[in-house]
Amino acid sequence: MKAKSIEAYEASERVSSYDAEMEIMHPNRAKMVEVALEILPFDANERLTAVDLGVGTGYSTQRFLDSFPASTVYAIDGSEEMIEIARERLKAYEGSVEYRLGDFKALDSLTADLSDVDVVFSSYALHHLDRGEKETTMRDALTLLRDGGWFINADIIVAETDEVEERIQVLRAQGVVARAAGLDERFRDVASTRQFLTAMEAVEGDMPLTLREDLAALDGAGFRDVATWWQEYREAVTAGRK
Ligand SMILES: C[S@@+](CC[C@H](N)C(=O)[O-])C[C@H]1O[C@@H](n2cnc3c(N)ncnc32)[C@H](O)[C@@H]1O
């Protein structure tokens, strides 16, 4: 059965407005990807092999190839529709990106022909996995990596307590309302925004973990040097090395 989180990204209205909505809903994406790239201790001209888990419309893969243009990215996503937009965005890097359509819960079979990968990265995608699935995917990523290779995840998290989560959700909705600037009826005020976001997250099957749980999943999968490199409210960049 296809994952809810993939089906949600096959819907034409979600796909066509995805990047514009990311600017309103997740303006930290640019900063998070910048941090993820800064972590990597490689020269710009190295021929790296990387895997993007949940390439979506190709934003992070594009930024990766802008930083490491001699590299190859294996770009995985379950949604053909999202991959189509990535293909368009990444036209200039044709030949440097190989798309793989499938569920990253089966990362081992999707990448059975790959090994000694330098980097596995993901942005805003792994919160679609529960704790057990996430650790399995991270373990598969560890198997893919060469010794010293990096796993980097820029994603959403949930707070440790309901009180903190409630405050963060209010701040989040206020930010969305301000950025939408009255131009989007869904984001007219904090109440309508929260209602919309809650419904969207249910459709997409979001299940973010706490930061502590994300770090524990990295530890449990067998990564070393597990650390948080950046966090603001409900978004974090975490990483580990093989
Ligand atoms: C929120 S988008 C993130 C896209 C991109 N990485 C970004 O930062 O904008 C999540 C992407 O993950 C994909 N996805 C969700 N669950 C998946 C799964 N189990 N296997 C493969 N792709 C999945 C969706 O199709 C979607 O393209």
Ligand as a Chemical Component Dictionary entry (heavy atoms), coordinates in Angstrom:
data_LIG
# 
_chem_comp.id                   LIG 
_chem_comp.type                 NON-POLYMER 
_chem_comp.pdbx_formal_charge   0 
_chem_comp.three_letter_code    LIG 
# 
loop_
_chem_comp_atom.comp_id 
_chem_comp_atom.atom_id 
_chem_comp_atom.alt_atom_id 
_chem_comp_atom.type_symbol 
_chem_comp_atom.charge 
_chem_comp_atom.model_Cartn_x 
_chem_comp_atom.model_Cartn_y 
_chem_comp_atom.model_Cartn_z 
_chem_comp_atom.pdbx_ordinal 
LIG C1  C1  C 0  7.694  18.087 2.406  1  
LIG S1  S1  S 1  8.342  17.361 0.959  2  
LIG C2  C2  C 0  10.081 17.776 1.094  3  
LIG C3  C3  C 0  10.734 17.916 -0.263 4  
LIG C4  C4  C 0  12.136 18.500 -0.280 5  
LIG N1  N1  N 0  13.113 17.629 0.325  6  
LIG C5  C5  C 0  12.182 19.870 0.370  7  
LIG O1  O1  O 0  12.994 20.100 1.262  8  
LIG O2  O2  O -1 11.429 20.743 -0.068 9  
LIG C6  C6  C 0  8.350  15.652 1.345  10 
LIG C7  C7  C 0  8.703  14.776 0.140  11 
LIG O3  O3  O 0  8.941  13.453 0.617  12 
LIG C8  C8  C 0  8.254  12.536 -0.222 13 
LIG N2  N2  N 0  7.925  11.367 0.607  14 
LIG C9  C9  C 0  7.144  11.330 1.717  15 
LIG N3  N3  N 0  7.118  10.102 2.228  16 
LIG C10 C10 C 0  7.905  9.336  1.428  17 
LIG C11 C11 C 0  8.297  7.974  1.445  18 
LIG N4  N4  N 0  7.861  7.154  2.409  19 
LIG N5  N5  N 0  9.120  7.522  0.468  20 
LIG C12 C12 C 0  9.552  8.341  -0.511 21 
LIG N6  N6  N 0  9.226  9.660  -0.579 22 
LIG C13 C13 C 0  8.411  10.136 0.378  23 
LIG C14 C14 C 0  7.043  13.269 -0.735 24 
LIG O4  O4  O 0  6.575  12.726 -1.950 25 
LIG C15 C15 C 0  7.589  14.686 -0.881 26 
LIG O5  O5  O 0  8.113  14.896 -2.169 27 
# 
loop_
_chem_comp_bond.comp_id 
_chem_comp_bond.atom_id_1 
_chem_comp_bond.atom_id_2 
_chem_comp_bond.value_order 
_chem_comp_bond.pdbx_ordinal 
LIG C1  S1  SING 1  
LIG S1  C2  SING 2  
LIG S1  C6  SING 3  
LIG C2  C3  SING 4  
LIG C3  C4  SING 5  
LIG C4  N1  SING 6  
LIG C4  C5  SING 7  
LIG C5  O1  DOUB 8  
LIG C5  O2  SING 9  
LIG C6  C7  SING 10 
LIG C7  O3  SING 11 
LIG C7  C15 SING 12 
LIG O3  C8  SING 13 
LIG C8  N2  SING 14 
LIG C8  C14 SING 15 
LIG N2  C9  SING 16 
LIG N2  C13 SING 17 
LIG C9  N3  DOUB 18 
LIG N3  C10 SING 19 
LIG C10 C11 SING 20 
LIG C10 C13 DOUB 21 
LIG C11 N4  SING 22 
LIG C11 N5  DOUB 23 
LIG N5  C12 SING 24 
LIG C12 N6  DOUB 25 
LIG N6  C13 SING 26 
LIG C14 O4  SING 27 
LIG C14 C15 SING 28 
LIG C15 O5  SING 29 
# 
